[in-house]
Amino acid sequence: MQAKADYEGKPLITKDERCEIDLGLLEKFDAFARENGLTYWLFWGTLLGAVRHKGFIPWDDDIDIAMPQHDYLRLVELLRQNPTAIRDAYLNAFEIDRGYARPFAKLCDSRTILFEDFDLSYVDEGVCLDIFPLVPASDDEAARGRMLKRWRKDFVLLGLSKGRLVRAKNPLVTAGKVVLKPYATLRGYETFVSDVCDDLDAMQFGFGETRFVACVEESGSLFESAWFEEKAYLPFEHLDLPVPAEWDQVLKKLYGDYRQLPPEEDRRCHRSVAYWKAK
């Protein structure tokens, strides 16, 4: 694994360059998805950017997409069998490399190297697309609640196992994290990633067979399955790309009044730096 110190003093990839690399990755991913009959949608800030800005949010530099659980697992298997199927790109996924310390995938540009300050992994990463699986959640409210509670716990312990201690507004919560950190470090990140991925691999329900789907991420956001039944297309820079037909409902769930721009002090990029790989 390459170290950040190896790139000290070398020129950073600029924000505009990162957006250009991201857009190229997205275009290649879209072609691969069409060729293999894979369903995906723009998601998180990328969906917001498509609706509000017809492209990147001006202060953002990454791409988020979501896939139904079944299609996500097919993507992982296709790129496990043929890792170079998408030109100048590779997939980081826990199911492919257990050194990868997240339960969602990243499609990385193989010509670049990226270092994140806030979420360590243990494999090389490049400028990337984040790919989040949407998992059907039980119609039984208690069972659904148990799954989401377990995910939230696993994500907290996963962050602690990698040395990340995000202080909460409530000092008692922060104190609890401090107490749990030695336990999380001892158990190791693989324990907590595996726990979430077990649910991802279980496939108890088909997409659309339950009322809700849950996004595999830190907050375990719940969405109505019906919002994803149909697909629409919106412009994103020079591309026309798939979004949930009920994108307005999705964005309200994610951001509330999403048409309102955040205060200027909150318009920040992710804390990461990227370089062209050393030859």
N, C-alpha and C positions, 0 to 999 in steps of 0.2 A: 504494500500500500504506500502511495506517495505521501510525503509530508509537506505541510504548508511551508516549512522552513526552506525546502528545496527551491521555492519560487520567490523567496524574498528578494526584492529589488527588480523583479521582472515586471513588465507592464501588465496591468490588469486589463481584462476584457471589459470594455465600456458597457454601460447600460444599453445603449443603442445596439451594440454588437450582440449583447445577450438576447435582446428582443428578436434580432434577425436570426440568430441561431435557434431560438425557441420556435419561431415561426416556421423555419425549415423543418425542424423535428415534427411539428404538428402537421405540416403538409405531408410528410412522408408517412407519419402514423395514420393519417386519414386515408391515404391510398392503400396502406396495408390492411386497415380495418375493412374498407370496401371490398378489397380482393378476397378477404377471408370471411366475409359476412358477419363481422363483429359490430355490435351496437355500442356506441359511446355517445356522450354528450359533453359539451363545454360545461364547466362547473365552477363553483366558488368565484374567485375574483375574475376568472376568465369569462364566465357567463355574464357577470356584472359588466365587465368591459365591453362585451359584445352588445349588450342592451343599451348601456349608457354612453359608450364612446365609439362603438363600431370597431373596436380593436382593443389594444392594451389600455388598461387604466394608466394615465400619463405618468404616475410615479411608481408603477409596478414593472416587474421584469421577469415574471415567471408564468407558467401555463398550468392550469388544473383541469383535469377531465375526470369523468366518472363513467363506470361501466356496470352493467348488471353482473351479479356474482358469476353466473355461468360463463358469460363472455370474458370476464376478467380471468377466470381460470383457464379458459381456452387460449387466451393471449399468452399467459405464462407458459403453457405447454408448447405452443407453437414456437415461441422464442427459446424455450429450453432445447427443443429438437434442432432448431436452426438459429443459433444466436446472432448470425450476421444477416438475417433476412431483411432487416431495415438498414439501408446503407448508412455507414458512419454513425451507427447507434447500437446500443446494447441495453438489455433490460436488467435492472437490479430488482430482485424480488426474493423474499425470504425462502420461497419454495425452490429457488434456483441456487442461491448461495446463502447459507445460514450465518455468514458473517455480516449479512445485511440486516440492520437492526430496526426495521420498521415492518408493520403488517400491511402496508400498501406499497405499490411499485413505483419505480421511477424509470422512465425511458431516457437514457443519458446519451449525450453527444460524445462520441468516442475520441474526438479531436481535442477535447477540453478537459480541464480538471477543476473541480469546484470544492471549496471548503466552507462549511457552514459553522457559525459560532454557536448556534442555539440547539442543534439537534445532531449529535454525532452518530455516524455509522462507522463500520469497520471494514469497508470496502471502498475502492476508488469510485468517485462519482464525477460526472461531468455536468455541464449545463443541461437541464432536464425538464421533462414533463412529469408532473405528479399525477399518478393514476389511482383513483380511489374506487374500490369496489362498493357497490350498494347491495346489501344483504337483506333478503326478505326476513322480516321480524314477525314472530308469532302473533296471531290475533289474540292470544291470551295475554291480558295486560300484565299479570304478575310475572309470567315467563319472559315477556319482552323487557320488563323493568329489570329483572335479574340479569339478563344479558347485557343491557346497557350499563348497569351499575358495575358489572364485572369489567367491561371494557374500560370505563373511566378509571377504575382502580388500576388495571393493567397499564394504561398509558401513564399514569402518575408514577407507578413503580418502574416502568421502562425508562422514563426520564431520569429518575433518581439513580437507576443502575448505571446510567451513562455519565453520571456526575452532574446532571442538570438539576439545580434547585431553584425553582421559580417561586419567589415569595408571594404569598397571597395577601389580600387586604386584611383578612382575619389573622391576627398573630397566632391564634391557637392552631389554625390550619398549617401555618408555616412551621410551628413547633412540632406538629405531627409528622410533617415531611422530614424534618431533621432526625426524628426518632426512627423513622422507617428507612432512612437512607442506608445505614449499614446492612440491614436485612436485604434491601433491593440489590445492593452491590454484591453481597454474598451469593444470592440466587442467580444473578446474571441476567442480561437482557434477553437471552434466548428463551428463558422461562416465560416471560411476559408476552413476547411476540408470538410464541407458540400457542399460548392460551387464546389469543384473538384469532389466529389463523386456523385453529381447530374449528371455530364457528364458521369461518369463511369456507373451509373445505367440507363441512358437514352437509350442506345443501339439503336441508330438511324440507324446504318449500321452494317451488319454482317462482321466478320473478313474475309478479302480477297475481299470484295465488293468495297473497295476504294483503291486508289493507295498507300495511306500512312497510317501508324499507328503511334500513339504517345505514348511514355512511360510516365506513371503517376509518374513523379519525378520532381525535382526542375527546371531542364532546359527544360523539355518537349521535349525531343529529338524525331525527326521524322525519320522514317525508311520506306523503300519501303516494301509494303505488300508482294511482290513477294519473298523477301528474306526469308520469313517464310513459304512459300507454302509447301516445302518439309522439312523433318526432317533427320538429320544425327546423328551419334553417335560417341563420342570421349571418350578416356579414361580420367578419373579423379580419381587419386589415384588408388584404386583397382576396381572402378566401370566403366561401360560403360554407358554414360548418353546422353540424347538428346540435340542437339544444332541445331540452324537454319542451313539448308543446305548451305545457302550463308553466313556462319559465317565470311568469309574474308571481305565481304562488311559491315557486321554489325560492326566488330572490327575497320575497317578503319573509319567508321562514328563516333564511340565512341572515338577512341584514335589516329587516324592518322597512323603514322608509328609505329604500335603496336609491331613489332618485336624488336624495339630498347628499351633496358632497360633504365629506368629513372636514373637520377643522384643519387648517393648513399644517398644524403641528402633528397631526396624525397621518399625514400623507407621506408614508415612509416605505422604502423597499425592504425586502428581507435582508437579514444580516448575514451576507455571504459574499465571498470574493471568488472570481473565476479567472483562469489563465489558459492560454493555448498550451497544450501539452508539450513538454520538452521532447525534442527528437532523440 
